Amino acid sequence: MDYQYLGVQIENRVGWLKYNRPPINAFHWEMLREMPAALDDLQKDSQVRAIVISSAIEKYFNTATIIVIVVLAVLVLIMKKVSHLFG
């Protein structure tokens, strides 16, 4: 799947998710909507053994934002997995 604000690639069994929104990689709703889908794509690939989230723009990485986004994305993935239990 192609993403407007995320670069997704697999290299040596590592899934790379690079966020890219010049000039300073500020997050916004469209980028946030892409994150769970990109993580889901990487998680479904049997070749991927680890996922690294990084910035495609040098010197612009927001650790706190990434932690929140990853937690939310993981929760979305969990809800997809267990949604059948709740009807």
Secondary structure, DSSP 8 states (H G I E B T S, - for coil): ---SSEEEEEETTEEEEEE--TTTT---HHHHHHHHHHHHHHHH-TT--EEEEEESSTT---HHHHHHHHHHHHHHHHHHHHGGGG-
